[in-house]
Amino acid sequence: MTIKKDGSAVHNKRYNLRMLTELPYHLIQGHMWAEAEEIMTNIPWLEAKCRVGKTYELCLELAEACIGCDSESSKLDDFYRFIRANTHILQQNPDLICQQALNQPDSSLCCQMAKDYLKDHHNKIQCWIDISKDQSASPQIMTLYHQAPVKLCVFSKKCTFLASICEDNTVRVWRVANAEHLMTVDSDAVTAIFSSHHNWIAVAEQNAIKIFGMGQGGTSKGKLIRTITASVDHIPALFISKSNKDIHLVSYGKYQIFNAQSGKTVQRKEIRVRPKAVAFSPDGKSLAIISKKIFLWSCSTEQETKSFSADKLPSDLNNSKVAFSVDGKRLIAVLPNGSYVWSINGSSPNPIKRLSQNCLTPWIGFSPDLNLIVIPEFNRLAVLNIPCQNSWLNLEGHVGQVTSCSFAYGAKKLHTLMATSSEDKTVRIWDCSLLTPSADREMPAHGGAVKACVYSSDGSKAATTSPGNSSWVWSIATNPPKVIKILRPPHSCTVGRVACFSDDDQFVASYCSLGIDIWNLNSSTDTYDGKSITGEHRLLPYINPTHLFTVFNQDGLYSCFTPSNRPGILILYPVVSEDILAQWRIHKDNPNFYGYNPYPMEFEHGQMYQITAAAISTSGETLASMQVPLRAHFQATEEKQFYYNAAPEVILWDVITQQRIWHIELQSNLTKHHGIIFHKTGPVVLMQQKVSEMRKTTARQRRLKIESSHLPEEKIPEAIIRIFDLESGEIMDTYSETGEYSHLFEANQYSLSNIVTFDTHLQKLKGWLLGGISNGMLNIIELATGRTATRFVLSNTKVTSFNMSWDRKFAVAGCANGQVHFLRIAIVKGNTI
């Protein structure tokens, strides 16, 4: 195995592709379930399949084994759910198979086998243990990512495929068993329906029904087969006959049948009313219609066959919903005055069940057996379980408005799936069999994306913030960690990013749009929850300050920032003195700021510069800053490039005199993520830059004999670290690492890696860590070894912020869905992890 410079692994081991491909087939066809369970749930086998690019094939094999196995194999089911939920991750990162298995509940067989595997291979791989993960199986089993918000999702019969209709006028088709994206077609669709043999999909637009091939039955995948002219309203009903020869459409009060092969109209009938809601029966012989009344309409005789009664039926029935049960024996309607369930068999028009749920929501979904009713609550789902004494369950996972849901039925072991679409550009698939009261997450979650995470000095506490929503302090001494304080902003302030703890962990500071908010964690809590404490606001008398850092030191609390109207001025502002903090420790509820007159220090960089980073030494005697030309800053902001197209400069200042000690211009362009840390030898500067790399030739280019020198250069991200001498400003060492990294963590007595020899010229960086988030994945690499220490990614959300404890053994990761995950390095001691 070879470790590349970007931290990825290149495995020189050659795999037996024939065995990896054919062995599962013969085990399944031979009904050798014991052998299939032993081989197909083995960690090395799973990793080998993923490394050779057979991840989707692996998922299909596990699905087929689960369905074909006569006896209930919890091991096969467990691994199938695990692979299915992580297919998109393992396809790109096959070496994460053990890490993703460890992210499963401790009781799962996947997690247990991963721990056993880690005990034997801990000297080769490094993993995180998520101490805050849910210990119950998550109902969310799969996430399908899109390029645009999704308006609607539709399952095929037997849950084989799923179609998603997006706002970018595309329809995407996915294979449900392994989350594989099969095809994308251009269409401004209203709805869609699959043929039962899955040879084609019919997509209804406003003026046409388009039939696209799916690559089966002699059709070409994604090819437009036929266009049928038809007028389609915003609430159409579609049905495909059992023979797949006819497409039935109800729209604008008309019932039409089209021949799928010729596209010609076979029948056209008037319903004589304009339905407010309409649905086909499972056999396609009847229509359930809500107009001025609720009734069944025969498609063959064109007559009303049965009407249903409801209490005080309102005149306005817009947005009503109606649906049949999958067996065709019951009918449900959601009306403005409530929900009603009727029995279709029998002569009685009276409902057999009444519910209070009305149709005043954007949409409503029903399970095939009508036991579940799903309604949206912005980015959450409320699920009403009718058999369980009408109990409500909450599903969280989306970060945008939920736009639709679709249920699957008819497939063994897959009949309980539900898909939901959202404006967050995802479709999420849920296992309804896991919708129990315990499905609510055990750990609390913020109301929005977590943008800041901070550890206390001793690592016993952590603070996390979702700006504009909530800010919490966690105790990490408990397992799992618990919220011990809710930081409520002072009056007229909003929740901002948490900045830092004091050295004694008694105070927490946070950024605010107009200044700094401070909390005394020992102050009295509000009586209604016993956790909330209100902070104190300290105004910064400057226009729109851009904060660079805030820190507690021996002199009090200092904030460093640049005002928007004076971008070339760096302000070091004493927010609160140490004397005031000392008095506040004693009088925990009565801080006394009266008479305090701060004296800010200004560091002049020049009117034509923008300050991008700053840091102060531990002694408080020197300050380092980074600057770029103002024109480069404006250009990056306007063009949203985020990279400064200019050489950054590093300046060291004397804090007492506000005079420059030295000034160095760096020979780098296209940089971002500027950061500074003070080391005992001097400042250490981190920045992200783009460097040129010659594109690799493709197979086609090699056939055409196109030389790589004739190909355009590709810009790739690279982190650059420079160590400066404190006295002279001379660059003592430089280190580069390919990849997206934004945080630099100083070394301590603990090293993540003890098996790789350090490069001699990088001894100054021994034990230092480089961290960053790329495509929602947390990457930590150990400097001086070039070895990727750990990576952490979740299947249902993206990591948005992170931080590490002082001993580098623990990390906290905030996510886009508001969840917070607390991690520790997996250390094998004897037979335990």
Secondary structure as UniProt FT lines:
FT   STRAND          2..3
FT   TURN            5..6
FT   STRAND          9..10
FT   HELIX           17..29
FT   TURN            30..31
FT   HELIX           33..40
FT   HELIX           43..51
FT   TURN            52..53
FT   HELIX           55..68
FT   HELIX           74..85
FT   HELIX           87..92
FT   HELIX           94..96
FT   HELIX           97..102
FT   TURN            106..107
FT   HELIX           109..121
FT   TURN            122..124
FT   STRAND          128..130
FT   TURN            131..132
FT   STRAND          140..145
FT   STRAND          150..155
FT   HELIX           157..159
FT   STRAND          161..166
FT   TURN            167..168
FT   STRAND          170..175
FT   TURN            176..179
FT   STRAND          180..186
FT   STRAND          191..194
FT   TURN            196..197
FT   STRAND          200..204
FT   STRAND          208..213
FT   TURN            217..218
FT   TURN            221..222
FT   STRAND          224..229
FT   STRAND          237..240
FT   TURN            242..243
FT   STRAND          246..251
FT   TURN            252..253
FT   STRAND          254..259
FT   TURN            260..262
FT   STRAND          265..270
FT   STRAND          277..280
FT   TURN            282..283
FT   STRAND          286..290
FT   STRAND          294..298
FT   TURN            299..301
FT   STRAND          304..308
FT   TURN            311..312
FT   TURN            318..319
FT   STRAND          321..324
FT   TURN            326..327
FT   STRAND          330..335
FT   TURN            336..337
FT   STRAND          338..343
FT   STRAND          353..355
FT   STRAND          365..366
FT   TURN            368..369
FT   STRAND          372..377
FT   TURN            378..379
FT   STRAND          380..385
FT   TURN            387..390
FT   STRAND          391..396
FT   STRAND          402..407
FT   TURN            412..416
FT   STRAND          417..422
FT   TURN            423..424
FT   STRAND          426..431
FT   HELIX           432..434
FT   HELIX           437..439
FT   STRAND          452..455
FT   TURN            457..458
FT   STRAND          461..466
FT   TURN            467..469
FT   STRAND          470..475
FT   STRAND          482..488
FT   TURN            491..492
FT   STRAND          498..501
FT   TURN            503..504
FT   STRAND          507..512
FT   TURN            513..514
FT   STRAND          515..520
FT   TURN            521..522
FT   TURN            527..529
FT   STRAND          532..534
FT   STRAND          536..539
FT   STRAND          546..553
FT   TURN            554..555
FT   STRAND          556..562
FT   TURN            564..565
FT   TURN            567..568
FT   STRAND          569..577
FT   HELIX           578..586
FT   TURN            588..589
FT   TURN            594..595
FT   STRAND          601..604
FT   TURN            607..608
FT   STRAND          609..616
FT   TURN            618..619
FT   STRAND          622..629
FT   HELIX           630..639
FT   STRAND          649..654
FT   TURN            655..658
FT   STRAND          659..665
FT   STRAND          671..679
FT   TURN            680..681
FT   STRAND          682..694
FT   HELIX           699..703
FT   TURN            704..705
FT   HELIX           708..710
FT   STRAND          713..724
FT   TURN            726..728
FT   STRAND          731..738
FT   STRAND          743..745
FT   HELIX           760..765
FT   TURN            766..767
FT   STRAND          769..774
FT   TURN            775..776
FT   STRAND          777..782
FT   TURN            783..786
FT   STRAND          787..792
FT   STRAND          799..804
FT   TURN            806..807
FT   STRAND          810..815
FT   TURN            816..817
FT   STRAND          820..825
FT   TURN            830..831
//
